[in-house]
Amino acid sequence: MKKKGIYAVLAAALVTAVILLNFAVPSFARRKLGDVDGDGFITSADARIALRASVKLENLSKEEELAANVDGDGFVTSADARLILRASVKLETLDDVYVEAEETTTQPAVPDETTTQPAVPDETTTQPIVPDETTTEPETPTQPDLPDFIPPEKDNEYEILRSGTYSFTGKTVDGSGSSDLEIAKTPDSLYLGAKFNDIKIAVLTIDGKVYLVNPKEKRYLDLNTPIMKAEMKALNMDVDDFASTGSFDFSFFPPLEEATRCERVGSYVKYVFEAASGSINVTMYGKKLISLENARDGSVYRIDFTEVTNTVPAEKRELSGLKKTTQAIFIATLFAN
């Protein structure tokens, strides 16, 4: 379980959720509201630019910003991207107006003619500080008394994770903040849940094939076709990176009985596995898994668990009950009311 893997997959889930075309188009200064790239048409590409700008992944020119701010609130947000995408599939009508940045003329600054006299150095002589010759003996650190080892309860949720078949919800926490996390795993499948536009979506891998799922609309998009793989490549992502169900494998984590030490933290018990590269800390409350903290190789991140179970629902391990759909329809469902 690598930190990079967690965030790469969840970020990919959000980006691939909008899988908006990334082709280069000519750009002009004067453009219609919603036509962010200036090609003369309102398309999903304009929505993609607006969405990337809303999360600071793209810097817009003044003209592009005016065209992207379709709701007129003065900011480019995901709401603007939603309106543009709906307009591109004729679900919304934008004002038929042109936007154009005003030209601002800046007068050159007139240099200040005031002459500043050079500072006269202070001639005061400072005597060097004479070091204190008193010798202080370093304090000898005292080893804290470690508590007796606290045996873990049998059939606990940590052991469920290590079994290789599990489903859990929670949050990842690191120096950049926290993110919701929903994962379900079997030996043949891996389900990674995320949210886009307040709608739950998921990347579902089954036997090496990768699909994007909208559980609410019961639709899925096949990411394994040559066209979809090419579009993912354009977004600097490789479908094959998500094809392995070996990700999020906790089976190599040691059992709690092998912890280096353990300690009580309030009503919780923290089991610590120490190594030269750092430590893994597992916090339990009886059978319940509270958190798993990885503080190794110079990085620290933590998973806070809300619910852990050893059963994986059918909708998180198979496509039965879902309807295959096209890219355009799948994107439209994410922005529909």
N, C-alpha and C positions, 0 to 999 in steps of 0.2 A: 504494500500500500504506500504509494509515493504521493507527496503533496502535489507535485507537478501533474500527476495523473488525475487527481481529483479535480483540480481547477481546469485543466485542459478539457476534460470531458464535459464538465458542467458549462464551461464557456462555449464549447462547441454545440451543446444542446441549444443554447440561446441563439447562437449565430445561425446554425443550420435551420432553426425554426423559421427564419425569415428568408433563407436561401434566395436572396434577390440577385438578379443577374448583374455581372460585374464587367460588362463590355465598355470599352472606351468610346465616347461620343464627342462630337464637336461641341464647344461651349461658347455662348455668346453673352454679352453683358446684359442686354435687354431681353427679358423672358417673362412668360406668363406665370401667374401664381400657381405653385405646385410643380412647375417645370424646373426643378433644381439644377439639373445638369445642362439646361439650355439647348436641348436637341430639338425643341419644338413640340414635344409630346410629353404627356404625364404618364409615366410608367412605374413599374415596381422598382426600377433602378433609382428613380427620384426618392421613393420611400426609403430605400436602403441608405442613401446618402443622408437623409434627414435623421434616420434612426441612429446611424453611426455618430452624427454630429451631436445628437441629444445625450450620448454617453461619452462625449469627448474623445471619440476615436477618429474624428475627422474635423479639420478646420475649414470653415466655409468663408468664401469671399463675401463682401457685403451684398452683392447681387444674389448670390446663392442663399444667403441667410434670409433675405427678404422673400425670395420665392418659396423657401421651406417653411416659413412662419405663416402657415395658411390660416390659423385661427386668430391671428392678429394680436396675440398677447405680448409680443415683443421677445419671445424666447422660442427656440427650436426644441421641441420635446417629442416624446414618443406619441403624444396625442396628434401632433402634426404629421408624423410618419403614418399613423393609422388613417388619417383623413386622406392623405395622398394616395396610399395603397387602395383605399376604397374607391377613390376617384379613378384610379387606373383600371379598375374592373367594373366601372360604371355603377357602383353602389353609392356614390356621393357626387355631388356637383359643386365645383369650386367657382368662386367669382371669376368671370372672364375678363380679367384685368392684367395689364402688364406692370411689372415692378422694375424699378431702375434706381440704383444708388445715386444720390446727389453728389456732384463733384464739389469738393471742398478745397478752397485755395488757402494755403498756409503761407503767411508772410514770413520772410526770413528774419530771424532774430537779429536785432541790432546789438552789436557788441557793446558792453558797458565800458565807457571811457575812463571810469574811475581808476586811478592808479593806487595800487595797494603797496604800501611800503613793506619791504621784507622784515620779517620778525627778527628782533634783536635777541640773540641767544642769551639765556640766563647765565650769568657768570658765577652764580652761587655754586660752591663746591660741596658736593654731598659726600660725607665720610662713609666709607664702606662699613657695612654691618659686621660686627665681630660675632662670629658664631658662638653659641652657648656651648661651653665645654662639658656640660653635665651629660653624662652618658646614661641613656635609658635602656634598660634591658628589655628586649622584646617579650611580650606576653606569650606564654605557652598556651596554644589553643586547647580547649577541653573538648573531648569527644562526648556528644550527647548520648544519653542512655537510649538505646534502641528498644522499642517494645517487643514483646514476644511475638512470634509469627502467628498470624490469625488465619486459621484454615478457612478457605472459601467454601461456600455452600455448594452442594452438588447440583448438577443440571442448571447452572446459572447462565445468564444471557451472553456472557463472554465466551463460554463454551459453544453456544449456538453460532456465534460469528466464526469461530474456529472450525466448525463442522463443514463449512462450504455451501450450505443451503440455508439461507436466511432472508429476512426482509426487515428493513429498519427505516425509521425517519429520525431526523435530528438536524443539527447544524454543524458546519465546519467553522472554526474560529482560528484566525491568525492575526498577524500584525496589521493586515489591511481591513479587517472587519470580520463579519460573519455572513454565511450563506446557507440557505435551506438545503437540505440534503435528503434524498429519498433513493434508496438502493434496494433492489431485490436480486438475489443470485441463486442459481442452481448450477450444477456442473455443465449444463448445456446452454444457459441463457444468462443475460445480464441486463437489468432494467435500471436506467438512470433518470430520475425525475427532476424536473426543473420547472420554472414558471416564465412565461412570456406574455406581456400585456395582461397580467393577472389570470392567465389561463394555464392550467397544468399541461405540460408537454413532456415527452420522454424519448430517450434514445433506447431502443430495444434491440439487443443482439441475440440472435438465435442461430446456433450452429454456424457461426462465422458470417452470417448475413446481418446487415444493419438496417434498421428501419426507424423512421421518425413517426411518433404516435401522438395524436390528439385524443386523449381518453374521453373527453366530454362529448366530442362529435363522433367518437368511435370510428375514426379514420386513420389510415397510415400512409406514409410516403416511402416508397422503396428507394433507398440510397445506393443500391448496388449496381444500377445501370451505368453504362459508360458516360451518358450525359450528366447524371447526377454526380458521378465521381469527378468529372471535369470541372463542374461548377464548385464542388468542394475544394478542389485544388486551387481554383481561382481565389478562394477565401483562405488560402494557406492551411487547409486542413485535408487530411487523408482519411477516407472512409476506412481503409484497412487498419488505421490506428485504433479504431473502435471495434474491430471484428473479433478480438480475442476475449473470450469469457474468463480468462485468467486474471483480469484486473480485479482489484478489491478482494484479493485472496488473503484471508486472515489466518489461514491454517498454519503458516510458518511462525506465527506469534507463539511464544512459549506458554504453557499452562500456568495458572496462577500459583500452583504449588512450587514452581521453580523460581519465583520472584527472589531477587537479592535481599529485599527487606520489605516490610509493610508498616504502615502507620495509620493511626486513627485521625480522621479529619472531621471533627464533629461526630455525626452519626454515621459517616461514611468510612470505608476502609480503602486506603490507597496502596496498591501493590506496585513496587518499583523494580524494574529490570534494568540494571546498570551495565554499561559496556564502555569501551574506550571511546567510541564515537558519540556517546551521550546516553540517554535513558528513555525507556518507555514506561509511562505511568498509567495504570488502570485503576479507576475509581469505581467501587461497588457499593451498593446498599442492599445487603442480603444477596438475593439472586439477581437483582436488577443492576444492569450496567449503566452507570451514570456518565462516564467520559473515558475517552482513550486519547492520551496525549503522547505525541511523538516528538521528543526533543533530541534529535540526533543530526549529525552531519551539519551542525551550525544553524539549523532551522527549527522552529517550534510551531506546531499546529495541533489542534485538538478537535475531536468530534464529540459533541454533546448529544447524547441519545435521548430521544423521546419515547420510542417504542421499538422493541426488538422481538421478533417472533421467528420460529423455525418453519413456518408455512409460507409459501409463495403463492399468491392468488393467480388464477389462470391468466387474467388480463395482464399480468406482469411477466409472463414467461411464454406466451404464445399469441398468435394473430387471430385466433378464432373469435368471431363476433365483431371483427373490425373490417371496414370496407376500404379497399385500395383506392387511392385517389391520385389526381394529377398535382403537379407542383402548384399551379395557379389556384386550384380549389383549396388545397391544403393551406396556403398562405392566407387566402380569403377567410377561412374559418377562424384564423387567429385574430383577425381584426373585426369580425362580425360582431354585432350587438348580442 
